[in-house]
Amino acid sequence: VKNLSYHEINYSENRPFFKEGVELFNKNQLFYSRRVGKMPSGFYDVEGQLNEGEKIKENPSNAKMLNAVKISGRDNNGLGIGIFNAITDNTYATVEDSTGAERRILTEPLTNYNVLVFDQQMKNNSSIYFMNTNMTKDNSNIVANVTGTGLTLENKSHTYAMDVSGALSQKYTKNDTLQNTYTTVTGYKYFLGARKISGNLMFGASHSYINKSYNSRDLGYYVIGNRMTEVLYLEYNIYNPNKIFRDAYNELFFSYSSN
């Protein structure tokens, strides 16, 4: 897909292992399974590293997966636990010169991906979760860590609900000049919302903020930072047939965003 916008295209997941039993991992856009085995980060850099007379013989467009493990389930007390780990191998492009001599160029180092989720169901369809994602490249040159949590509360009559969520991103990049030191970039985002969730008339309001340095794209979805959004909506729905309509769904929606 040719994409000329600043938004990333999110492709559907077609690999059976990544499609089955992933409900616990779908929290706050923190885990995007297609990051595992993605196109190597140095795929497009190979041409710039060719010596005179060399040409590209092979340049894999996907990192090779060595291993993947996923465990998820929920106990009788409503606690859901999800564990995911995958490792992708070193990925090399092969180039050759006019004499047929070959050499390899590293386009993606050995990488470990890890996800841990705890999701507790509570009374009245309420719930709270904690999630951590981590990506570590070989020799710990780059470590990306994102931690998120969220809470949903409903009243006993299931007419009103409140949602709160947040995430903290931390990315560590090893310095080439100073040994055993890292450059750290930290970012955060949060969401606050309240809504009426039953009856013919429903409404809600929310406020969200993503700071400029928030970055979850190493194992999660691409999120555009430096953004604040306010949302208001009003719905009036008819679910049972009357003299005029079989059913009707009507919504008035207002959103204001700013950088």
Secondary structure, 3 states (H helix, E strand, C coil): CCCCCCCCCCCCCCCHHHHCCCHHHCCCCCCCHHHCCCCCCCHHHCHHHCCCCCEEEECCCCCCEEEEEEEEEECCCCEEEEEEEEEECCEEEEEECCCCCEEEEEEECCEEEEEEEEEEECHHHCEEEEEEEEEEEHHHCEEEEEEEEEEEEECCCCCEEEEEEEEEEEEEEECCCCCCCEEEEEEEEEEEEEEECCCCEEEEEEEEEECCCCCCCCCCCCCCCCEEEEEEEEEEEECCCCCCCCCEEEEEEEEEEEC
